[in-house]
Amino acid sequence: MNFIRKNVTAGAVCTVAIVLALASSTPASATGAPFKHPGAIALDHDGHLWVANQDYFGITEIEASTGKFIRRIDARADGFLDPSGIAVSGNDVWVVSGSVTYQNGKSKYGRVTEIDATTGVVVRVINLKKHGFTGLSGVSADARHVWVTADGGEQVAELSSVTGKVLHAFHWRNSLVESSSIATYGGLVWIPNPEGPVGLVERSDATGKRIRTITPTAMVAPPDGGNKNRINMQPRFVAVDARFVWTGNDQGLSFKLGGGSVTQINAATGKVVRTVDTAADRFHANIQSIVSDGTHVWIVNGSVYTRGGRRGDSITELNALNGSLIRVVQLHDGIYSDPVGLVSNGVDVWVTDTAGGAIGIGSVIEFNAATSAVVRVIGHCCSGQ
């Protein structure tokens, strides 16, 4: 699973409004709301969506083609308190927990849970706290390995997807790094380091050995004018396709509130191709996740507050070949729209709205990838529809 941020060059801007009231076509599901502040989302090979609900609520499984509720797996009963990341590989669903924070600002929780995608049964729970990992934030999985990142430091764990055994536990010096995502593709692993000086680290999926370090930079003028200075773009999210690595950066090409950018990197050589930025903050502001299917790059822009009011709550679509802007999908301007996670099969796109829905505890918005037309809003009503 992959994630990124913003950047734009050529391409016409097409803003599409999505009205959540269109959810009347959503099929009925189980009694009660199917979500509680949904965040991370993944799609399995059977066409089922797996949604991580924050606030101790567990995992919700949805049939992607119909929006039908299948099951909800309780977090507290099955050991994955406050799920913060989710990834699917084969018949396994991997969930990381531990974004729970305490009064001292630290988390004491760090578990990885493996779920059978067919039955919903928990296969095993792996406690990474004994390896020094708490506050788990991101997960990526393939047929052999599961990679997990932890907030509050340059910490990455590599697990066997067969046995659940911890193969490598990497601890680096920078205690401020908060890698919000991690991506694996073709035997390689990419780890963003937004607060660290290194930018993006590429490692071998088989051995964990560092292959190269890529540091996206740009010359940026200070907000009060003067000479431009070279700055680190601070990549926080990462997505990978067959040709390129895409990073969602905290820093934009100018100093402005709610800025940000997307950097396109050649996956084979590690060379930066371009960094894309837009004039409108909401296009790539407060990025929450990024996905590339090799044709399109989808970026979730979270809520941003400025002097002029609230901006954000949108999805940006880029051309995965040249980074040009295709469109911006504005979800809505209500106070209950906070997009977080995104997944796409190339035909449809599903976005988790952590505070959406009629009662403000979350929904999943599905729209057509080609037209941006809303297909349905799952969990829009308090009855679970």
matplotlib code that plots the C-alpha trace (Angstrom):
import matplotlib.pyplot as plt

x = [0.0, 1.3, 0.7, 1.8, 1.2, 1.1, 2.6, 1.4, 2.7, 0.6, -3.0, -6.4, -8.0, -11.4, -13.1, -16.0, -18.4, -19.7, -22.9, -23.1, -26.9, -26.6, -26.1, -29.8, -28.7, -26.6, -27.8, -28.8, -26.3, -26.3, -28.1, -26.2, -23.5, -20.9, -18.0, -16.6, -14.1, -12.7, -9.1, -6.9, -8.5, -7.4, -9.0, -8.5, -8.4, -12.0, -13.2, -13.8, -12.9, -11.2, -11.6, -9.7, -11.9, -10.1, -11.2, -11.0, -13.8, -12.0, -12.2, -15.1, -15.4, -17.5, -18.4, -16.8, -19.2, -22.4, -21.4, -22.9, -21.7, -20.2, -18.7, -17.1, -14.2, -14.0, -10.7, -10.7, -11.8, -9.1, -6.1, -5.8, -6.7, -7.1, -6.1, -4.0, -2.9, -4.1, -2.6, -3.7, -1.5, -3.0, -5.5, -4.0, -5.1, -2.5, -3.5, -1.2, -2.3, -0.8, -1.6, -3.2, -1.5, -1.4, -1.0, 2.7, 2.3, 3.6, 2.0, 2.6, 0.8, 2.3, 0.7, 0.4, -2.7, -3.0, -6.6, -7.8, -9.6, -12.0, -13.2, -12.4, -10.7, -7.6, -4.7, -2.1, -1.3, 2.4, 3.5, 6.3, 6.5, 9.2, 11.2, 10.9, 8.1, 5.0, 2.8, 2.7, 1.7, 2.1, 2.1, 2.9, 2.8, 3.7, 3.9, 7.0, 7.3, 5.4, 6.9, 5.8, 6.7, 6.4, 5.9, 8.2, 11.5, 13.2, 11.8, 11.0, 10.2, 10.3, 8.2, 7.8, 4.3, 4.4, 5.4, 4.9, 8.4, 10.3, 13.2, 14.7, 14.2, 15.7, 16.2, 17.9, 19.0, 16.4, 13.8, 11.5, 10.7, 7.1, 6.9, 3.2, 3.4, 5.6, 5.5, 6.8, 7.1, 9.2, 11.4, 12.1, 10.9, 10.6, 10.4, 9.7, 11.4, 9.7, 11.6, 14.9, 17.6, 17.6, 14.2, 13.4, 15.2, 15.1, 15.8, 15.9, 12.7, 14.7, 17.5, 16.5, 19.8, 19.8, 20.2, 20.0, 18.8, 16.9, 16.4, 13.9, 14.9, 13.9, 15.0, 12.3, 12.1, 11.3, 7.8, 9.1, 11.2, 14.9, 17.2, 15.9, 17.2, 17.5, 15.1, 14.2, 10.7, 10.0, 8.3, 5.7, 3.7, 4.9, 3.4, 5.1, 4.1, 6.0, 7.9, 7.9, 8.0, 5.7, 6.2, 3.7, 5.6, 4.9, 6.8, 5.6, 7.5, 6.6, 6.1, 2.4, -0.1, -1.3, 1.2, 2.8, 3.9, 4.3, 7.7, 8.0, 11.1, 12.4, 12.0, 14.9, 17.5, 16.3, 16.6, 14.0, 12.0, 10.0, 8.2, 4.6, 3.0, -0.2, -1.2, -4.3, -3.6, -6.5, -5.2, -2.3, -2.8, -2.4, -2.0, -3.4, -2.6, -1.5, -2.0, -0.8, -2.2, 0.4, -2.1, -3.4, -2.0, -4.7, -3.9, -6.2, -6.1, -7.3, -8.8, -6.8, -7.8, -6.7, -7.7, -10.2, -11.8, -11.6, -10.0, -9.1, -11.5, -10.7, -9.0, -6.4, -5.9, -2.6, -1.3, 1.0, 3.3, 4.1, 2.5, 0.1, -3.2, -6.3, -8.9, -9.6, -12.7, -14.1, -16.0, -18.1, -17.8, -19.6, -18.0, -18.2, -15.9, -12.4, -11.0, -8.2, -7.6, -8.0, -7.9, -8.6, -8.9, -8.5, -12.3, -13.6, -12.1, -13.1, -12.3, -12.8, -14.3, -13.4, -16.0, -18.6, -22.1, -25.3, -24.2, -20.6, -18.8, -17.7, -18.5, -16.8, -17.4, -17.2, -16.8, -16.1, -12.4, -13.1, -15.8, -15.6, -19.3, -20.5, -21.5, -22.6, -21.8, -21.5, -22.5, -24.1, -27.1, -27.4, -29.0, -25.8, -26.8]
y = [0.0, 3.4, 7.0, 10.6, 14.4, 17.3, 18.9, 20.1, 21.3, 21.3, 20.2, 21.8, 22.1, 20.5, 20.9, 18.5, 19.0, 15.9, 16.3, 13.7, 13.7, 11.5, 8.6, 7.6, 4.8, 3.1, -0.4, -1.2, -3.0, -4.1, -2.4, 0.5, 2.6, 0.4, 2.8, 4.8, 7.4, 5.3, 6.0, 3.5, 1.4, -1.5, -3.7, -7.5, -9.8, -10.8, -7.3, -6.6, -3.3, -3.5, -0.3, 0.5, 2.4, 4.6, 5.1, 1.4, 0.3, -2.3, -3.4, -3.2, -5.4, -4.1, -5.6, -3.1, -3.7, -3.1, -1.3, -4.1, -4.5, -8.0, -8.0, -5.9, -7.3, -6.0, -4.4, -4.8, -8.4, -9.4, -7.4, -4.5, -1.4, 1.7, 0.4, 3.0, 1.2, -1.7, -3.6, -6.7, -9.4, -12.6, -13.9, -11.9, -8.6, -6.9, -4.3, -2.1, -0.5, 1.9, 5.5, 5.8, 8.6, 9.4, 12.6, 12.5, 12.4, 8.9, 5.6, 2.4, 0.2, -1.5, -4.6, -6.1, -8.3, -10.8, -11.6, -14.3, -12.3, -15.2, -15.9, -12.7, -14.8, -13.4, -15.6, -14.1, -10.9, -9.8, -7.5, -5.2, -3.4, -5.8, -4.9, -1.2, -0.3, 1.6, 4.1, 2.1, 4.2, 2.5, -1.0, -2.6, -6.3, -8.7, -12.5, -12.8, -9.8, -7.3, -3.8, -1.6, 2.0, 3.5, 7.2, 9.0, 7.9, 6.3, 2.9, 0.2, -3.5, -6.3, -9.4, -12.7, -12.8, -16.6, -17.0, -13.5, -13.6, -10.2, -10.5, -7.1, -4.2, -0.9, 1.9, 5.1, 8.2, 10.8, 10.6, 13.2, 11.3, 10.3, 8.1, 8.0, 5.4, 2.8, 1.2, -2.1, -3.0, -5.4, -6.5, -3.0, -0.9, 2.9, 4.7, 8.5, 10.5, 14.0, 15.4, 13.8, 15.0, 11.9, 12.3, 8.9, 5.6, 2.7, -0.8, -4.4, -6.2, -9.5, -8.2, -4.8, -3.5, 0.2, 0.6, 4.4, 7.6, 10.1, 13.7, 15.7, 19.4, 22.7, 26.4, 28.3, 32.0, 33.0, 34.4, 38.0, 37.9, 37.6, 35.0, 31.5, 28.8, 25.1, 23.1, 19.5, 18.8, 16.6, 13.6, 12.0, 9.7, 7.4, 5.5, 3.2, 1.9, 0.1, 3.2, 5.8, 6.5, 9.4, 11.2, 13.4, 16.2, 18.5, 21.4, 23.1, 25.2, 28.3, 29.2, 29.3, 27.9, 24.5, 24.1, 20.9, 19.1, 15.8, 14.6, 12.1, 9.8, 7.3, 4.0, 2.4, 5.1, 7.0, 10.3, 13.1, 13.7, 16.7, 18.2, 19.3, 22.2, 24.2, 27.7, 26.6, 25.4, 23.0, 20.9, 19.4, 20.7, 18.6, 15.4, 12.3, 9.5, 8.8, 5.9, 5.2, 2.6, 3.4, 5.5, 7.9, 9.2, 10.0, 12.3, 12.9, 16.5, 16.9, 19.9, 23.1, 26.2, 29.6, 33.2, 33.0, 29.9, 26.2, 24.7, 21.1, 18.1, 17.1, 14.5, 15.4, 13.3, 13.5, 11.8, 9.1, 9.6, 13.3, 14.5, 16.9, 17.8, 16.0, 17.2, 18.1, 16.4, 18.7, 16.4, 19.1, 22.1, 20.9, 20.6, 16.8, 16.1, 14.9, 12.5, 10.3, 7.0, 6.1, 2.9, 2.4, -0.6, 1.7, 1.8, 3.1, 5.1, 4.7, 7.4, 7.2, 10.2, 10.0, 12.5, 12.3, 10.7, 11.9, 11.4, 12.5, 9.2, 8.5, 7.1, 5.7, 7.6, 5.7, 7.6, 6.6, 7.0, 8.2, 10.7, 11.5, 10.9, 9.7, 6.0, 5.7, 6.9, 4.0, 4.6, 7.9, 7.4, 6.4, 3.1, 2.0, 2.9]
z = [0.0, -0.9, 0.1, -0.9, -1.2, -3.7, -6.8, -10.2, -13.5, -16.7, -16.9, -16.7, -13.2, -13.0, -9.6, -9.0, -6.2, -4.3, -2.3, 0.5, 0.3, -2.8, -0.5, -0.7, -3.1, -0.4, 0.4, 4.0, 6.2, 9.8, 12.6, 13.9, 12.2, 10.5, 11.3, 14.1, 12.8, 9.9, 8.9, 7.0, 4.3, 2.1, -0.7, -0.8, -3.9, -3.3, -3.6, 0.1, 1.8, 5.2, 7.2, 10.4, 12.9, 15.4, 19.0, 20.0, 17.5, 15.5, 11.8, 9.4, 6.4, 3.4, 0.1, -2.3, -5.2, -3.2, -0.1, 2.0, 5.5, 6.1, 9.6, 12.3, 14.2, 17.7, 18.7, 22.4, 22.2, 19.6, 20.7, 18.3, 20.3, 18.2, 14.7, 12.9, 9.8, 7.6, 4.6, 2.7, 1.1, -0.3, 2.3, 5.2, 6.6, 8.7, 11.3, 13.3, 16.6, 19.0, 18.0, 21.4, 23.3, 26.9, 28.9, 28.5, 24.7, 24.4, 23.5, 25.4, 22.8, 19.8, 18.3, 14.9, 14.3, 11.4, 10.3, 7.9, 5.1, 4.4, 7.9, 9.8, 12.4, 14.2, 13.3, 15.7, 17.6, 17.6, 20.4, 19.2, 22.5, 23.7, 20.7, 21.6, 19.2, 20.3, 18.6, 15.4, 12.4, 9.0, 7.6, 4.2, 3.3, 0.6, 0.3, 2.5, 4.7, 6.7, 7.3, 10.2, 11.1, 14.5, 15.5, 17.7, 16.2, 13.2, 14.0, 11.4, 12.1, 9.5, 10.2, 8.4, 6.9, 7.3, 10.9, 12.3, 13.7, 13.9, 11.5, 11.9, 14.2, 13.1, 15.6, 14.4, 16.2, 15.3, 17.9, 16.2, 13.0, 12.5, 9.4, 8.6, 5.8, 4.3, 0.8, -0.7, -4.4, -6.4, -3.5, -2.2, 0.7, 0.8, 4.2, 4.4, 7.2, 7.3, 10.3, 9.5, 7.2, 5.0, 3.3, 1.8, 2.6, 0.2, 1.6, 0.5, 1.3, 1.8, 4.0, 5.3, 3.9, 3.0, -0.8, -1.1, 0.5, -1.5, -0.2, -2.3, -2.0, -3.6, -3.6, -1.6, -0.9, 2.8, 3.4, 3.9, 0.7, 0.2, -1.3, -1.8, 0.4, -0.3, 2.0, 2.5, 1.2, 4.3, 2.7, 5.1, 2.8, 0.0, -2.9, -5.5, -8.9, -11.6, -12.7, -10.0, -6.3, -5.2, -1.9, -0.2, 1.4, 4.3, 2.6, -0.5, -3.1, -1.1, 2.5, 3.1, 5.6, 4.6, 1.8, 0.6, -2.5, -4.3, -5.5, -8.4, -8.2, -10.8, -9.0, -10.9, -10.4, -7.4, -9.3, -8.6, -11.7, -10.5, -7.6, -8.2, -6.4, -6.8, -6.1, -4.2, -0.7, -0.7, -3.6, -1.5, 2.0, 5.2, 3.2, 4.8, 2.3, -1.3, -3.7, -7.3, -9.6, -12.3, -14.3, -11.7, -8.4, -5.8, -2.9, 0.2, 1.4, 5.0, 6.7, 6.8, 8.7, 7.4, 8.1, 5.3, 6.7, 6.3, 3.2, 2.3, 2.4, -1.1, -3.3, -5.9, -9.0, -10.9, -14.1, -12.9, -15.9, -15.8, -12.5, -14.3, -12.5, -13.7, -11.3, -7.7, -6.2, -3.4, -1.0, 0.7, 2.8, 5.9, 9.3, 9.2, 6.3, 7.2, 4.5, 5.7, 3.9, 0.2, -1.9, -5.6, -8.0, -11.1, -11.7, -8.4, -5.5, -1.9, 0.7, 4.4, 6.0, 9.7, 10.9, 8.1, 8.0, 9.5, 13.1, 12.6, 13.3, 9.8, 6.4, 3.3, 0.0, -3.2, -6.5, -10.1, -10.9, -14.5, -13.9, -10.1, -9.9, -6.5, -6.5, -2.9, 0.6, 3.0, 6.6, 5.8, 8.0, 11.7, 10.6, 9.0, 5.5]

ax = plt.figure().add_subplot(projection="3d")
ax.plot(x, y, z, "-o")
ax.set_aspect("equal")
plt.show()
